[in-house]
Amino acid sequence: MNLTGSRVLVTGGAGFVGSHLADRLAADNDVLVVDDCSNGDAGWVPDGAEFVEGDCTDPDLLAEVLTADVDAVFHFAASKAVDTDRPRAQFEDNTAMTYNVLERMAEVGVDELAFTSSSTVYGEAPRPTPEDYAPLEPISPYAAGKVAEESLLSTYAHSHGLRAHVFRFANIVGPRLRGAVIPDFIEKLREDPTELTILGDGRQEKSYMHIEACLDAMCHVVAHADRDLNVYNLGTRTTTSVDRIADIVSEEMGVDPEYEHTGGDRGWTGDVPRMRLSVEKLAGLGWEPTDSSDDAVRQATRELLAGL
Ligand SMILES: NC(=O)c1ccc[n+]([C@@H]2O[C@H](COP(=O)([O-])OP(=O)(O)OC[C@H]3O[C@@H](n4cnc5c(N)ncnc54)[C@H](O)[C@@H]3O)[C@@H](O)[C@H]2O)c1
């Protein structure tokens, strides 16, 4: 898909990933952002983009913003709560919303979609995990919802003329990141630089990717992958443990706290303690991650400390 000069709808475009994407696309496209601001910030929507505040679970709102003049939809809106006690809310907030987006696209004949899935679809799979790993065994309602949403996209791609790009993200980090381990450590260490409580045993080890690299990779895939359904892992080739993140954040803040671990092999129920995605398919399409996971964590820490 050539995005230059297109009308692009970005759902969740006031959130972390969506607002950075909207920034980038607004330079040479006509961008419409829709977001209910449940976890986003209207101030992050770029000046050049149109903004509608609204809830994409509402079909009337979708009818208003998703019209036949839209060339492509970047569907990034989602509730990221990994709350195992609220699977129905997860289903209604995310899976039903994605179904509504697909139905509306089919109704008005919009046939290009990019969708943010997650490494969590693989559950506790062997690493590095390639896109064709099976069976997918998610361990949280959030991840189960992403599997269900990918399946719906597959159906519309194969039977209703949709071209879909599915991005299975590692942990994406950078300016505007909230509700994740790096901003959490920064906040705790600002309150008390002498002690840091770390969820789990600190040995959880995951792959982190900087938002700018994530956007480069996404734009590359959208421009070059031309199957009906294009599923790509986006990540770095290395991992960073939670203790290592604590070390990096402490170094960057110039503090030397005692670590206190809450114990157990994972941070919370439904957390996948070890994750590294194979990026061979992405490399085969001509995009290679250059930064390590540690580099991404350090850069994001510096940016967040600078208030970006
Ligand atoms: N950041 C990551 O590391 C990561 C990893 C894997 C997958 N993802 C996926 O990428 C996407 C973007 O994530 P993010 O990190 O930017 O999260 P985010 O919470 O910053 O962005 C999501 C945005 O969607 C909005 N939103 C939620 N429900 C909505 C609704 N019903 N209607 C309209 N807007 C709604 C929120 O207000 C928020 O601005 C999500 O689909 C998420 O599941 C992110």
The ligand as a Gaussian input file, in Angstrom:
#p B3LYP/6-31G(d) Opt

LIG

0 1
 N        2.722000      -0.666000      23.658000
 C        3.006000      -1.952000      23.538000
 O        4.094000      -2.408000      23.934000
 C        2.031000      -2.900000      22.876000
 C        2.366000      -4.246000      22.820000
 C        1.487000      -5.133000      22.194000
 C        0.333000      -4.660000      21.625000
 N        0.011000      -3.340000      21.709000
 C       -1.238000      -2.887000      21.088000
 O       -0.988000      -1.686000      20.373000
 C       -2.152000      -0.848000      20.421000
 C       -1.764000       0.508000      20.953000
 O       -1.232000       0.339000      22.258000
 P       -0.623000       1.531000      23.084000
 O        0.531000       1.009000      23.826000
 O       -0.468000       2.722000      22.238000
 O       -1.800000       1.740000      24.137000
 P       -2.582000       3.059000      24.571000
 O       -3.491000       2.682000      25.675000
 O       -1.624000       4.181000      24.798000
 O       -3.411000       3.378000      23.247000
 C       -4.676000       2.837000      22.997000
 C       -5.617000       3.999000      22.778000
 O       -6.907000       3.466000      22.486000
 C       -7.862000       4.288000      23.137000
 N       -9.083000       3.500000      23.300000
 C       -9.265000       2.405000      24.102000
 N      -10.513000       1.936000      23.954000
 C      -11.136000       2.749000      23.034000
 C      -12.422000       2.782000      22.475000
 N      -13.359000       1.891000      22.812000
 N      -12.709000       3.740000      21.556000
 C      -11.771000       4.669000      21.200000
 N      -10.530000       4.688000      21.705000
 C      -10.221000       3.734000      22.621000
 C       -7.216000       4.718000      24.435000
 O       -7.765000       5.912000      24.963000
 C       -5.766000       4.905000      24.001000
 O       -5.507000       6.241000      23.613000
 C       -3.169000      -1.606000      21.256000
 O       -4.003000      -2.334000      20.388000
 C       -2.329000      -2.557000      22.080000
 O       -3.067000      -3.698000      22.447000
 C        0.833000      -2.438000      22.333000

